[in-house]
Amino acid sequence: MTDAFWQRVEALIPQRQRVETQSYSRKVGVGRKPKDPRLVFEAIVYVLRTGCQWKALSAERFGSGSAIHARFLEWERAGMFERLWRLGLAEYDELEGIAWRWQSIDGAMMKAPMAQHCVGPNPTDRGKKWEQTPFTGGRSWRPVVARRDRGESA
């Protein structure tokens, strides 16, 4: 991430403040220092671009994945990413121009109609025991003896 881009993003990041009505178990200034916001933002962008899990983040580079995720949720609740998105749209509109009257979104959530025909049945779906053909050799999988109590002799 370039320094110029970071300066624009840094202005959008909400400042962490202590809630006066909440009781804290630690005193002010005690404990681990919070992560650098630039490092946190780089980790968030890395997760969003690669699609990896939060826990899969490199601990050597970014630190705890759960701490990064907690900060992501904090910034998301504060509306930081929406403000960043709006600023990006406004800048793109100035540079290239967005034809707002011609925007559309299309999507579908259904199975592909020809998928089963093209690829065949799922190899892991071998059917349930009662759907399989009977075993040709030996006896069937059901016991020959009808139900009996434990106390009865065989």
N, C-alpha and C positions, 0 to 999 in steps of 0.2 A: 504494500500500500504506500502510495507516495505521501510525502509530507504535506503537499498542497491539499490532497483529498482529506487527509486526516484533520487538518485545520478546520475544514468545513464540517466534518462529522463531529469533531470535538465540541463544537458550539451547540450541538443538539443533545448531547449526553446529559441526562439529569444529574444533578448533584445529590449525593447521599446525605440525608439529614436525620438526626436522631429525633424521635418522637418524644416530646417532653412528658406526656402522660403515661408512657410505657416505662415499666421498671426493667432495668438491665442488670444482669448478674455481674458484668464486668464494668470497670470504671472507664472513663473516656481515655483513649490513648493506650489502653492495655490490650494485649492480644496481637494477633497476626495482622499485618498491614494489608489493606485491600489490594487486589491485583491492579496493575496499571490498566486504565481503560482502553488504551490503544491495543494492548495485548489481548484483552478480553474481546474487543471488536474484531480483531484478526481471527481469533478462535471461532467466533460466531459466524463470520463470513466463510471460514474454512468448512464448518459443519454444513452450512446452507449450500455451499457449492459442491461439496463432495457427497453429501447425503450420509456421511458416517454418523454413528451414534455418539452421543455426548461423552459416554464413558470410553470411547475409542480414541479420544483426543490424546495427543502425545503429552504425557505428564511432564516430561523434561522441558518441552517448549512452552506449553500453555498452563500447566498446573492441573488442578483437579477438574475433571469434566463436570462434576455436579456443581462446583462453584461457578463455572462458566455458565452452566444452564440456569442457575439461580439468578445470575446477573442478567442473562437474556430475558428471563421472565419479568424481572424488575424493570428493565428498559422497555419491554413490550407493553407492560401495564401503564407506563408513563407516556406512551405514545411516541417514543423516539423513532421507531422504524417507519411509522406512518408519516411523520414529518420528513424523514429522509427520502421516502418514496415520493412525496409531493414536491420536494425541492428538485429531485431528479427529473420528474415529469416536467416541471416548469422550465428547467434548463434545456431539456431536450426539445421542448416546444419552441423555445427561443432559437435554438440552433437549426433544427430541421423542420419544425412545424408539425403539429399533430392535427390531422383532419378529424376533429371530434365528432362531426356529424356522421362519419362513415365507420365508426368503430363498432365492432360486433364480437361477441364471444360465442363459441360453439363448443359443444361437448356432448358426449354420450356415455352412459354407464350401462353397458350390456355386453353379453358374450358376442364374439365375432361369429357370424352365422356359418361360415365355412370352416371354422377352426377344427372341429371334430373330423370332418371329412379329409382335411389336408394332413393332419398329423396323426390321426388314428387314436385309439384309446390310450389312456394314461397307463404306463407300464406298472405303476405302483398300485393301481386299482384292480386287484385280481378277484374281487368279489368276496362276498361273505361265505361262511362255511355252508350255510343252508342253500346258497345259490350255486354251489359247485356241483359238478357231476359226481355221482357216487363212485367210491373207490372200487376198482374192479377186482383186486385180489384181496383175500382175507375177509374179515368180517366188517360190517359197517361200524362207524364210530360210536353208535349207540350200544349200550350194554344189552345183552340178550335177556338177562334176568329182569323181571319187573321190579319195581321199587320194593325194598324190604327195610325193616327197622334194624338198628344196630344190635339189638338184643337177640334177634332171630339168627339161627344158624343158616349157613349157606346151602 
